[in-house]
Amino acid sequence: ILHRRFIAATTRRILDRRSMANVLSSYYLFILIIPTAITGMAPWITLNGNTHARLLFVEIHDKLALVLIAFSLVHIGSRAGWMLKTYQRLKLPAS
């Protein structure tokens, strides 16, 4: 990567302005999306004939999706104030 120092400095600057709770909730949400996506695609791609393995992946995917929904709601809820303030700033005045 040619711009490694720029990327590192920009990332550090962005993270310094945010609370650690917000950073961690974003990180956990991202980490949870990966196995949810993999377990959702695995039955379609690799396990065509093995019914039991397919059902196992579907069940794991269902449980991970429920946890993902809970984390997503907490994530959105923790940022609701920022979202509303940003919307108010961007809203065009009525003409």
Summary of the structure (lengths in Angstrom):
residues: 95
radius of gyration: 19.4
end to end distance: 48.1
largest distance: 61.9
contacts: 195
relative contact order: 0.10
helix: 82%
strand: 0%
